[in-house]
């Protein structure tokens, strides 16, 4: 084979090259900027005739969508950047028309962190955009040296987020947010470049795959699967990738570590980034502003609640379980009372021994209760059904309020309803002390010690809980009296579980444990049936 | 799309070449990059026969023994690993002499190795640079070969030949190609674009097989670009 030279780079070819093509140019063609492969950027000199109003200085770089030159606007004497799109794109009249239409929209973008479009057009089949130029490099260059510091990354991300948020507000989606398109000025601020250009190319049906080949990591899944339906949330996805990369120096690919595993990155960032990176757009943040605010540590209340810190989560689960158990216990207890009095008590005049043989150990209760039914009866036993309905409502209200998170009103209702069993208990407890003198219908033949202790324990717990509630905050004090059931639960939680559990978690934390809440919802209606 | 696709090299590194998939991946890799080792071996003063034996022996040993397991704990790319361990291997004359007698998995020997080597610049660069350059050539060669095969399957080899120069930024004007192939200029333009896309995809995929993670693809391409 005779020696030839590469028509593009001029190197001598020996004939050993693959397919006889210049390997150097081939390799370059596969490099990240897709069009660089085939788009031989015109020299600045050759462009001069196209742009008489500008002094074209140097080629700054070639990218996926053309070449960028530094130039000087002769009239205004200011530096500009001129971007030339690959001529093959300009040769397509449809694309050219779309480009001019889109560029007009881009020209409207005016934001401190967005590269300003000064002019655009077509000259001799060459599509161009003239933009503001400033000294600095791309974020990509910076990232080659590793992750940014958290402070710097946060600041730059805020700027990028602001720019994107602004553009979204103007109805423009970037669609190609990546470090290459985030210019980092010497002034330390970022400018976002290449807004919406990808969409142009996508519409042309040309560069969708091309883009996917170049930098797929920043593309939201839906950009590949259904590019027509892409909205601002695609940018939010890319922003999440960018944020992760800036903070960690890595791309969030596969089973990636939490950003906070990089030194200095706050854990609060993890949830924010994770939500940006959801593959379902519906699960992502809805707006750029929400992302930046969350990153800044001020998540908006209106936004769906971020995942609570793991500590509170586990605690709330325990709390809810405690409440459930206590609720069930209290329910059983009261049911037993009711059962004894209304079923057993009605037979009070009959033979106690017969009762005992019929009801076994329960008769201890029966005798006890019947013994002072004159007191207890007044409050509860005239309305057993009413009592149970209230109880069930209270439980449902409690469950619902925990679940909904918006618990102030239902909790108040719950506390009020919970007062019923408290009063019942109160009277019962008082009765205990006076039982012996009461006599009642049935003579005591047994000492229902167990029943006494259970009641006594509950009552002491209630007292302690009420006192704690009282002493904890004035705000809760008015609810003290009706706080019985809640408080009884809390007493158990506080006393049995761990003293370190602070009271508010009993209520605050339960929001996330849907499953348990569901169970609690069901329990009031399920439980009475065994009777 | 964001899911990380396992590369052959990472399969070898993670699974170990003792596992079936690890061995298969390594075998494929060795087949693709046989020539760079051959070129280095020749450059080190071995004749064609000895060089072939060396490379075969080296691969046989690589596939048979625990060399991979003893690979640099810092890991790194397949290219670097292969070159270093081959250089080490060559220093052991005895191993080189006996290698050819060993059995075990052996990659297919490219027939044109010596012809290719004859075309390498006789003077100049050191074996390491030669290796890297040969490596890049092998990469491009296998990629283009794959592309050609793809086009051939669709009876479009002529189109491939007409447009392949465009992959390196050259080639005849589209109008000329269009006239030759009886296509419209627009259709040629689109075809050229598709070929470039497909080429990029294929080459990046091939590179991906030799690096540990996809994030290194671009770096590797840049590195190879520099040695060319």
Contacts between the chains, C-beta under 8 A, distances in Angstrom:
chain1	res1	chain2	res2	distance
A	6	B	168	6.7
A	6	B	170	6.9
A	7	B	165	7.8
A	7	B	169	7.5
A	7	B	170	3.8
A	7	B	171	8.0
A	8	B	168	6.3
A	8	B	169	3.7
A	8	B	170	5.3
A	9	B	169	7.7
A	14	B	119	5.2
A	14	B	121	7.3
A	15	B	119	6.0
A	16	B	116	5.8
A	16	B	119	3.4
A	16	B	120	6.8
A	16	B	137	7.3
A	17	B	137	7.1
A	17	B	140	7.9
A	18	B	137	6.0
A	18	B	140	4.2
A	18	B	141	3.9
A	18	B	143	7.9
A	18	B	144	5.1
A	18	B	145	8.0
A	19	B	141	7.7
A	19	B	144	4.8
A	19	B	148	7.7
A	19	B	164	5.6
A	21	B	140	7.9
A	21	B	144	7.6
A	21	B	164	6.5
A	21	B	165	6.4
A	21	B	167	6.3
A	21	B	168	4.2
A	21	B	170	7.8
A	22	B	168	4.7
A	22	B	169	7.8
A	22	B	170	7.6
A	23	B	136	6.1
A	23	B	137	5.8
A	23	B	140	5.4
A	23	B	228	5.0
A	24	B	225	6.7
A	24	B	228	4.1
A	25	B	168	3.9
A	25	B	169	4.9
A	25	B	170	7.6
A	26	B	140	5.2
A	26	B	144	7.9
A	26	B	167	5.8
A	26	B	168	4.9
A	26	B	203	7.9
A	27	B	136	6.3
A	27	B	140	6.8
A	27	B	203	7.9
A	27	B	221	6.3
A	27	B	224	5.5
A	27	B	225	4.5
A	27	B	228	5.7
A	28	B	169	7.9
A	28	B	225	5.7
A	29	B	167	5.5
A	29	B	168	6.5
A	29	B	169	6.9
A	29	B	196	6.9
A	29	B	199	6.9
A	29	B	200	6.9
A	30	B	199	6.9
A	30	B	200	5.0
A	30	B	203	4.0
A	30	B	204	6.0
A	30	B	207	7.7
A	30	B	221	5.8
A	31	B	218	7.0
A	31	B	221	5.3
A	31	B	222	6.6
A	31	B	225	6.5
A	32	B	218	5.0
A	32	B	221	7.7
A	34	B	196	7.5
A	34	B	197	7.6
A	34	B	200	6.2
A	37	B	167	7.0
A	37	B	169	6.6
A	37	B	196	5.9
A	37	B	200	7.1
A	38	B	166	5.9
A	38	B	167	7.8
A	38	B	169	5.8
A	38	B	192	7.7
A	38	B	196	5.8
A	40	B	169	5.7
A	88	B	189	6.1
A	88	B	193	7.4
A	91	B	189	7.5
A	206	B	190	7.9
A	206	B	193	5.7
A	209	B	197	5.0
A	209	B	201	7.4
A	210	B	196	7.9
A	210	B	197	5.3
A	210	B	200	7.4
A	212	B	1	7.1
A	213	B	197	6.5
A	213	B	200	5.1
A	213	B	201	5.1
A	213	B	204	6.5
A	214	B	200	7.9
A	216	B	1	5.2
A	216	B	2	7.2
A	217	B	2	6.3
A	217	B	214	7.8
A	217	B	215	8.0
A	219	B	1	6.5
A	219	B	2	7.9
A	221	B	1	5.9
A	221	B	2	7.0
A	224	B	1	5.2
A	241	B	2	8.0
A	250	B	215	7.2
A	251	B	214	8.0
A	251	B	215	5.5
A	252	B	2	7.4
A	253	B	2	6.1
A	253	B	3	7.6
A	253	B	4	4.5
A	253	B	213	7.4
A	253	B	214	6.6
A	253	B	215	7.2
A	254	B	3	6.2
A	254	B	4	3.5
A	277	B	2	8.0
A	279	B	2	7.8
